[in-house]
Amino acid sequence: MLIAEGQGYLIRSIQEQLAELDYNVILVKPDVEEINKVTEPISSMVIYTDNNIKQNQKAWIFIKDKSAEEDVRLFFIGGEDDVVEIDGLIPKHLMQAIFTRPIDVKEAVKRIDNDIKKFGKQNKKKILVVDDSGAALRSVKAWLESKYHVILANSGVMAIKYLALNRPDLILLDYEMPVVDGKQVLEMIRSENDYRDIPVFFLTSKGDKQSVQNVLALKPQGYLLKTMQPDTIIAVIDDFFAKQHDLHAAESMHN
């Protein structure tokens, strides 16, 4: 989906070059009703703005929620002021790439195409990462996205909304969050039949004995210390999925 106010030369050029790469491009205005009229499944949105950020705030908030809840990738093209203003409406961790005008359309479209292909959903395990820290979310995504399809949620409420429509293979859940903490989110997950069996690993910054015991008492599938090296975190997750695969294979042979 290409979201833009008008249909000027740059918009047509972006649309044409994406179409040449075999993308089905739907052009809509930044309007909630127009976006809702689109019935085809949308995997990515390219947002092009031209100094109308404040005028279309409802649309940006709607797009933010749609991205988080339906796992839609976002790309943003705008002027320097637009980039600053959109940051207050759509968190950076939801943006796959931000392009500041003036842009080289060919290079921008190439980057979008590479991102979609490199981090596409096909055959990748899906991991939902829940943390109130945008910096932490971006770090975990950077570590994991070459191997896994990573979805980010910056609150427990956003995570539950996502789970209502999607099913990840693993949830990495921050233990210490304001308003709705990790314990409460886990309780909500375990109370719903549709996703109570989704494996959950807690993320915690506290490695002392009492804190670890508190985490383990909630019976997650595992826990990860935020102080661990990225390679160690990746290895733990790889090992978890490998054991799951072996278990399922053994069960299939037995049946």
Helices and strands as residue ranges (DSSP letters): E 2-3, H 9-20, E 27-28, H 32-37, E 44-48, G 54-56, H 57-70, E 73-78, H 80-87, G 92-94, E 95-100, H 105-118, E 126-130, H 134-144, E 149-153, H 156-163, E 170-174, H 182-190, E 200-204, H 209-216, E 222-225, H 230-254
